Amino acid sequence: MDLLERQLQLSGFRHGVIAQSSAMKRILEITRRVAATPRPVLIWGEAGSGKRRIATLVHAFSDRRHAKTALFHCRPGPAMDILGPLFGTERLESGRRQLSLLEASSDGAVVLLHVDQLSRDGQERLADYLETGGFTPLNGVTVMRSNARIIATATVARGAGLETVLCARLLDLFTGLDVQLPSLPDRLEDLPQLVQHFTVEAKGDSSAQTLTIENSAFLALAGHDWPGNLRELRQVVNQLVTLPSSHITGEVLKPLLEPPFGARPAASLSERDWIIEGLKRNRLHRGKTARSLGLSRKTLYNKIKKLRILE
């Protein structure tokens, strides 16, 4: 039992990571290698590809695994609201200083989710910390020290590179210490185990009846583009387990794989016109437009910039 438990831990399965494919086995090898160092680690890939789980696995494989991790959601916004909690703030009016998350987690690790959404100032401050182990609180002048390990995630659109979302200086600090996750179409060997894993997760019962997937259904799964990756597969399985029959055919599965309205550009529209039409339909609300077009918000922003929309 101890041997089996150890094998499960090393395979990553205990942390919800399925690794039957050669692509994911290679990811686990890289994860163990970077986890063994005290250096910062960056996990990057498409939206829904499982970056947070791999970040958890990096910590679980490290020598700090007995210390808790602090999760920090990076997002656009005022520096005082976003960078203040991470780096601390000197309160000029009261003279008191807000304790930073880096200081509070000095013996453990800080998982920075969506580090690509940090402002340029935030990315530069993070680069300073990774280079020197020191940082200056907002409105402050005194350099503070911390030993907190940084494990970061970044969302990168399919076919794009890290240079599209991170400043060059921060990117250089992660060179050789990054884990690029494959998209779901690049790890199709994992599909049977992933379907079973999400079935158990959806039913909340490890002894739950498995779904019987016919060949026609597996062909449909394997032929799908999976723009939402694991997150999209989980949603599909969540719908499958609610069906009266656990016997899944291609005919049953096909409607669940059809893209939502507006998810693909019409043949008569260029990509630029397709995005403009979506923005008009959603009154220029970028979050709603991204959802209606089946894109991540970051991908939509990149396309707006690349195609010079709204300029």
SULNORPE-V393460 format. One record per backbone hydrogen bond with DSSP energy under -1.0 kcal/mol. NH is the residue of the N-H (numbers start at 0). CO is the residue of the C=O. E is the energy in kcal/mol with one decimal. If there is no record, write none. Layout:
nh:NH co:CO e:E
nh:NH co:CO e:E
//
This chain:
nh:4 co:0 e:-2.7
nh:5 co:1 e:-2.2
nh:6 co:2 e:-2.4
nh:7 co:3 e:-2.4
nh:8 co:4 e:-2.1
nh:9 co:5 e:-2.5
nh:10 co:6 e:-2.0
nh:14 co:11 e:-1.5
nh:15 co:12 e:-2.1
nh:16 co:11 e:-1.8
nh:24 co:20 e:-2.1
nh:25 co:21 e:-1.9
nh:26 co:22 e:-1.4
nh:27 co:23 e:-2.2
nh:28 co:24 e:-1.8
nh:29 co:25 e:-2.3
nh:30 co:26 e:-2.8
nh:31 co:27 e:-2.5
nh:32 co:28 e:-1.9
nh:33 co:29 e:-2.8
nh:34 co:30 e:-2.0
nh:35 co:31 e:-1.1
nh:36 co:33 e:-1.1
nh:40 co:149 e:-2.1
nh:41 co:176 e:-1.9
nh:42 co:151 e:-3.1
nh:43 co:178 e:-2.6
nh:44 co:153 e:-1.6
nh:48 co:45 e:-1.6
nh:53 co:49 e:-1.7
nh:54 co:50 e:-2.3
nh:55 co:51 e:-2.1
nh:56 co:52 e:-2.0
nh:57 co:53 e:-2.4
nh:58 co:54 e:-1.6
nh:59 co:55 e:-2.1
nh:60 co:56 e:-2.0
nh:64 co:61 e:-1.2
nh:66 co:63 e:-2.3
nh:69 co:108 e:-2.5
nh:71 co:110 e:-2.7
nh:73 co:112 e:-2.4
nh:81 co:77 e:-2.1
nh:82 co:78 e:-1.6
nh:83 co:78 e:-1.6
nh:86 co:82 e:-3.0
nh:87 co:83 e:-2.7
nh:89 co:137 e:-3.0
nh:90 co:95 e:-2.8
nh:91 co:89 e:-1.1
nh:94 co:90 e:-2.9
nh:97 co:88 e:-3.2
nh:100 co:84 e:-2.0
nh:101 co:85 e:-1.5
nh:103 co:99 e:-2.1
nh:104 co:100 e:-1.5
nh:105 co:102 e:-1.5
nh:107 co:104 e:-1.6
nh:109 co:148 e:-3.3
nh:110 co:69 e:-2.9
nh:111 co:150 e:-2.0
nh:112 co:71 e:-2.4
nh:114 co:152 e:-3.0
nh:116 co:113 e:-2.2
nh:117 co:114 e:-1.5
nh:122 co:118 e:-2.6
nh:123 co:119 e:-2.3
nh:124 co:120 e:-2.4
nh:125 co:121 e:-2.3
nh:126 co:122 e:-2.2
nh:127 co:123 e:-2.2
nh:128 co:124 e:-2.1
nh:129 co:125 e:-2.5
nh:130 co:126 e:-2.0
nh:131 co:127 e:-2.4
nh:132 co:128 e:-2.8
nh:134 co:143 e:-2.0
nh:137 co:87 e:-2.4
nh:139 co:136 e:-2.2
nh:143 co:134 e:-3.4
nh:145 co:132 e:-1.7
nh:148 co:107 e:-2.2
nh:150 co:109 e:-2.5
nh:151 co:40 e:-3.1
nh:152 co:111 e:-2.4
nh:153 co:42 e:-1.9
nh:155 co:44 e:-2.5
nh:159 co:156 e:-2.3
nh:163 co:160 e:-1.7
nh:164 co:161 e:-2.1
nh:165 co:161 e:-2.1
nh:170 co:166 e:-2.4
nh:171 co:167 e:-2.2
nh:172 co:168 e:-1.1
nh:176 co:173 e:-2.5
nh:178 co:41 e:-2.9
nh:180 co:43 e:-2.8
nh:185 co:182 e:-1.5
nh:186 co:183 e:-2.0
nh:189 co:186 e:-1.9
nh:190 co:187 e:-1.7
nh:193 co:189 e:-2.7
nh:194 co:190 e:-2.8
nh:195 co:191 e:-2.0
nh:196 co:192 e:-2.7
nh:197 co:193 e:-2.7
nh:198 co:194 e:-1.8
nh:199 co:195 e:-2.3
nh:200 co:196 e:-2.2
nh:201 co:197 e:-2.5
nh:202 co:198 e:-2.3
nh:203 co:199 e:-1.8
nh:204 co:199 e:-1.0
nh:207 co:204 e:-1.8
nh:211 co:245 e:-2.9
nh:213 co:247 e:-2.8
nh:217 co:213 e:-2.2
nh:218 co:214 e:-2.5
nh:219 co:215 e:-1.5
nh:220 co:216 e:-2.3
nh:221 co:217 e:-2.9
nh:222 co:218 e:-1.7
nh:228 co:225 e:-1.3
nh:229 co:47 e:-1.4
nh:230 co:227 e:-1.0
nh:232 co:228 e:-2.1
nh:233 co:229 e:-2.7
nh:234 co:230 e:-1.7
nh:235 co:231 e:-2.1
nh:236 co:232 e:-2.6
nh:237 co:233 e:-2.6
nh:238 co:234 e:-1.3
nh:239 co:235 e:-2.0
nh:240 co:236 e:-2.4
nh:242 co:239 e:-1.5
nh:247 co:211 e:-3.4
nh:252 co:248 e:-2.2
nh:253 co:249 e:-2.4
nh:255 co:252 e:-1.2
nh:256 co:253 e:-1.2
nh:262 co:259 e:-2.4
nh:268 co:265 e:-1.9
nh:273 co:269 e:-2.6
nh:274 co:270 e:-2.1
nh:275 co:271 e:-2.4
nh:276 co:272 e:-2.7
nh:277 co:273 e:-1.8
nh:278 co:274 e:-2.5
nh:279 co:275 e:-2.5
nh:280 co:276 e:-2.2
nh:281 co:277 e:-1.5
nh:282 co:279 e:-1.5
nh:283 co:278 e:-3.5
nh:284 co:281 e:-1.8
nh:288 co:284 e:-2.3
nh:289 co:285 e:-2.6
nh:290 co:286 e:-1.9
nh:291 co:287 e:-2.3
nh:292 co:288 e:-1.9
nh:294 co:289 e:-2.7
nh:299 co:295 e:-2.2
nh:300 co:296 e:-2.5
nh:301 co:297 e:-2.5
nh:302 co:298 e:-2.4
nh:303 co:299 e:-2.6
nh:304 co:300 e:-2.2
nh:305 co:301 e:-2.9
nh:306 co:302 e:-2.8
nh:308 co:303 e:-2.6
//
